[in-house]
């Protein structure tokens, strides 16, 4: 089985639920605590390619930093990626990556498609 990565924020209830669900599926995974080491622009570009989603679709709009700095403004995909690299708190979570695919695992059962 290939290595699985979960982009995880231990302070987030949904992210903790995703991690617990992943543990019930396999023990062969790596936890990426992206809040302690911001993901690079290149890493985020790769992540969105695997997700098959636009960066704007993965932005947490309820965060204060979003409301104060970004709400109501238009950004390109490249600009959103730079914003998410600088403000990783804005990235929806958890994200689970396996091989060439990734899913936003909310609810956690969304990751089941990676195990078929």
Steps between C-alpha positions, in 0.01 A plus 500: 500500500628844413568767758205709604525856633244688704521878525391543858439773756486341847299796633216437251217264596432397137868437440527284814194301387664449160822379660311252720310370198824460305649304793205261473590439133878464514807567709718580196470876482688820571350793691582843355432767762484780247430765764849461651684496166317692230460307176696642208338643188628196305357259759162675484500499118558124509231457764236687296590301189438178694179636656366608163369818664569869461686656795203731566283192562723397793501834687352517850289814472401506869853585617569853630797545266272426203231744611753776573732466199338301218119504518336653194822507297577302186825304467649274235582137584869595528419786738284271717784249518739771620240618753451144629878452527520813714180429698469119527218541755279584200544153348206264548594183684574220523639421156606141437740417216566158351705458184358736236174586676400708797169563676369752746389255769203686646316289588780248565326234290594703190844336519345158428541564127876486551475143632299345214 
